[in-house]
Amino acid sequence: MDILHLVDRLEELFNEARAVPFTRNVVVDEDKMLDIIDQMRVTIPEEVKKAQQLMAQRDRIIAQAQEEASRIVALAKEKAEQLIEREAIVKSAQTRATQIVNQAREDAAATRRDADAYVIESLQTLEEELSRLLTQVRNGIRKVEEDRLRGPSLSAMEPRTEPPLTPQKEATD
């Protein structure tokens, strides 16, 4: 369930609460509120789990890149040893082995950069979402505190009545 939906439900529950006369207190359905809070406890860890999964995925990608780099380096060393046996192309084998090792390092570094960029982007998106949620929660708290500090207004205690609708007369020339 989406955390924003739960925050909206919590706000609706608060807005539907009955005011206690002559106080700033309201009566809220305890079961409904506790149900929403329980759902929030389940949903928020899901967001955290997603972030942890992204970090684990990043680590896995880096480990794979390192394994691939080690494998390429091992292959390069093996080829270099074979080429060394042939005296005529010793220098060429060393140069090629160095190129393969450098390419493997560049490939591993590029894979790390890509993995880091992906994780950073995902975490920034998560941070923006959490920041937006935090702003909404803070705004809700601030609104409730402002209302509480203002004290009960007379219009809040009086029943609302709408003025009767009167038909509008058409203007005639």
C-alpha positions as CSV (number, residue, x, y, z in Angstrom):
1,M,0.0,0.0,0.0
2,D,1.2,3.5,-0.8
3,I,2.4,5.5,2.2
4,L,0.7,8.6,0.7
5,H,-2.6,6.9,0.6
6,L,-2.2,5.9,4.3
7,V,-1.4,9.5,5.2
8,D,-4.5,10.7,3.4
9,R,-6.6,8.1,5.2
10,L,-5.2,9.3,8.5
11,E,-6.0,12.9,7.7
12,E,-9.5,11.9,6.6
13,L,-10.0,10.0,9.9
14,F,-8.9,13.1,11.8
15,N,-11.1,15.4,9.7
16,E,-14.1,13.1,10.4
17,A,-13.5,13.1,14.1
18,R,-16.1,14.6,16.4
19,A,-15.0,17.7,18.4
20,V,-15.2,17.5,22.2
21,P,-17.2,20.6,23.3
22,F,-15.3,23.5,24.8
23,T,-11.9,21.9,24.1
24,R,-9.5,21.5,21.1
25,N,-9.8,17.7,21.5
26,V,-11.5,15.4,19.1
27,V,-12.8,11.8,19.4
28,V,-11.2,9.5,16.9
29,D,-12.1,5.8,16.2
30,E,-9.2,4.1,17.9
31,D,-9.4,0.9,15.9
32,K,-9.3,2.7,12.6
33,M,-6.4,4.9,13.7
34,L,-4.4,1.9,15.0
35,D,-5.2,0.0,11.8
36,I,-3.8,2.9,9.7
37,I,-0.7,3.2,11.9
38,D,-0.1,-0.6,11.6
39,Q,-0.4,-0.3,7.9
40,M,2.1,2.6,7.9
41,R,4.5,0.4,10.0
42,V,4.3,-2.2,7.3
43,T,4.6,0.2,4.3
44,I,7.5,2.3,5.6
45,P,9.9,-0.7,6.1
46,E,9.0,-1.7,2.5
47,E,10.5,1.6,1.3
48,V,13.5,1.0,3.4
49,K,13.8,-2.6,2.0
50,K,13.7,-1.2,-1.5
51,A,16.7,1.0,-0.7
52,Q,18.5,-1.9,0.9
53,Q,17.8,-4.0,-2.2
54,L,19.2,-1.3,-4.4
55,M,22.4,-1.3,-2.3
56,A,22.6,-5.1,-2.4
57,Q,22.1,-4.9,-6.2
58,R,24.9,-2.4,-6.5
59,D,27.2,-4.5,-4.4
60,R,26.4,-7.6,-6.5
61,I,27.1,-5.7,-9.8
62,I,30.4,-4.5,-8.4
63,A,31.3,-8.0,-7.3
64,Q,30.4,-9.3,-10.8
65,A,32.5,-6.6,-12.4
66,Q,35.5,-7.5,-10.1
67,E,35.1,-11.2,-11.0
68,E,35.0,-10.4,-14.6
69,A,38.0,-8.2,-14.3
70,S,39.9,-11.0,-12.4
71,R,38.9,-13.5,-15.1
72,I,40.1,-11.2,-17.8
73,V,43.3,-10.5,-16.0
74,A,43.9,-14.2,-15.5
75,L,43.2,-14.8,-19.2
76,A,45.6,-12.0,-20.1
77,K,48.3,-13.5,-17.9
78,E,47.8,-16.9,-19.4
79,K,48.0,-15.6,-22.9
80,A,51.0,-13.5,-22.0
81,E,52.8,-16.6,-20.6
82,Q,52.1,-18.5,-23.8
83,L,53.4,-15.7,-25.9
84,I,56.5,-15.3,-23.8
85,E,57.5,-18.8,-24.9
86,R,57.9,-17.6,-28.4
87,E,60.8,-15.3,-28.2
88,A,60.1,-13.4,-31.4
89,I,56.8,-12.0,-30.0
90,V,57.6,-11.5,-26.4
91,K,57.3,-7.7,-26.6
92,S,54.1,-7.9,-28.4
93,A,52.6,-10.3,-25.8
94,Q,53.5,-7.9,-23.0
95,T,51.9,-5.0,-24.7
96,R,48.8,-6.9,-25.5
97,A,48.5,-8.2,-21.9
98,T,48.8,-4.7,-20.6
99,Q,46.1,-3.5,-23.0
100,I,43.8,-6.3,-21.9
101,V,44.4,-5.5,-18.2
102,N,43.9,-1.8,-18.8
103,Q,40.7,-2.5,-20.8
104,A,39.5,-4.8,-18.0
105,R,40.2,-2.1,-15.4
106,E,38.4,0.5,-17.6
107,D,35.4,-1.8,-18.1
108,A,35.3,-2.5,-14.4
109,A,35.5,1.2,-13.5
110,A,32.8,2.0,-16.1
111,T,30.5,-0.8,-14.6
112,R,31.1,0.6,-11.1
113,R,30.3,4.2,-12.3
114,D,27.1,2.9,-14.0
115,A,26.1,1.0,-10.9
116,D,26.8,3.9,-8.7
117,A,24.8,6.3,-10.9
118,Y,21.9,3.9,-10.9
119,V,22.0,3.5,-7.1
120,I,22.3,7.3,-6.7
121,E,19.4,8.0,-9.0
122,S,17.2,5.4,-7.2
123,L,18.2,6.7,-3.8
124,Q,17.6,10.3,-4.8
125,T,14.1,9.4,-6.1
126,L,13.5,7.6,-2.8
127,E,14.9,10.6,-0.9
128,E,12.6,13.0,-2.8
129,E,9.6,10.8,-2.1
130,L,10.5,10.5,1.6
131,S,11.1,14.3,1.7
132,R,7.7,15.0,0.2
133,L,6.1,12.7,2.7
134,L,8.0,14.3,5.6
135,T,6.9,17.8,4.3
136,Q,3.3,16.6,4.3
137,V,3.5,15.2,7.8
138,R,5.2,18.4,9.1
139,N,2.5,20.5,7.4
140,G,-0.2,18.4,9.0
141,I,1.4,18.7,12.4
142,R,1.9,22.5,11.9
143,K,-1.8,22.9,10.9
144,V,-3.0,20.9,13.8
145,E,-0.8,22.9,16.2
146,E,-1.9,26.2,14.7
147,D,-5.5,25.2,15.0
148,R,-4.9,24.1,18.6
149,L,-3.2,27.4,19.5
150,R,-5.9,29.4,17.9
151,G,-8.4,27.8,20.3
152,P,-11.9,26.8,19.5
153,S,-13.8,29.3,17.3
154,L,-17.4,30.0,17.8
155,S,-18.2,29.2,14.3
156,A,-16.8,25.7,14.8
157,M,-19.2,25.1,17.7
158,E,-22.3,26.4,16.0
159,P,-24.1,24.2,13.5
160,R,-23.6,25.3,9.9
161,T,-26.7,26.5,8.0
162,E,-26.7,27.5,4.4
163,P,-28.7,30.5,3.3
164,P,-31.8,29.6,1.4
165,L,-31.4,29.6,-2.4
166,T,-33.4,32.3,-4.1
167,P,-34.2,32.2,-7.8
168,Q,-32.6,34.9,-9.8
169,K,-34.9,37.1,-11.8
170,E,-34.2,37.6,-15.4
171,A,-33.6,41.1,-16.6
172,T,-36.2,42.3,-19.2
173,D,-35.7,45.2,-21.5
